[in-house]
Amino acid sequence: MYLRGFTLIEMLVTLSLIAILASVVLPIAQLNNQRQQEQELKLALREIRSAIDAYKQAADQGRVYRSADTTGYPPNLAVLVDGVADLKDPRGRKLFFLRRIPRDPLNKDTHLAAESTWGKRTYRSEANAPAEGDDVYDVYSLSPKTGLNGLAYKEW
């Protein structure tokens, strides 16, 4: 009686082909994952920066309290979510600038609050040496990695 089955050589060839396909698919999947994270980073930066600009505009219009020695930028990111009293609203309703603070998609520490995943730059610090201070003029990623465009994520 003759049994039909796979020979050792046929199995080795099949496993080799699967290994070659896996070695091609894995880098493509990693690249797609990095692209998705970069897209999320761009959207989160745009959302936070737009909210910071809206807060500054409201402060310049006299809708948000601003003392003479402040810049008009929010003191922290939480204010954008918690809201501030609208000084021009007779009912004293609050102005809200964000529904929630987006997390930095490149920061994998899930124990950190969303606000803590971002680097913050004060108005009085230089762009090439951002430092935290009394206000939040800009945010940036704390990731030391470089994007697909060749720029460090913290420079985005």
Secondary structure by P-SEA (a helix, b strand, c coil): cccccccaaaaaaaaaaaaaaaaaaaaaaaaaaaaaaaaaaaaaaaaaaaaaaaaaaaaaacccccccccccccccaaaaaacccccccccbbbbbcccccccccccccccccccccbbbbccccccccccccccccccccccccccccccccccc
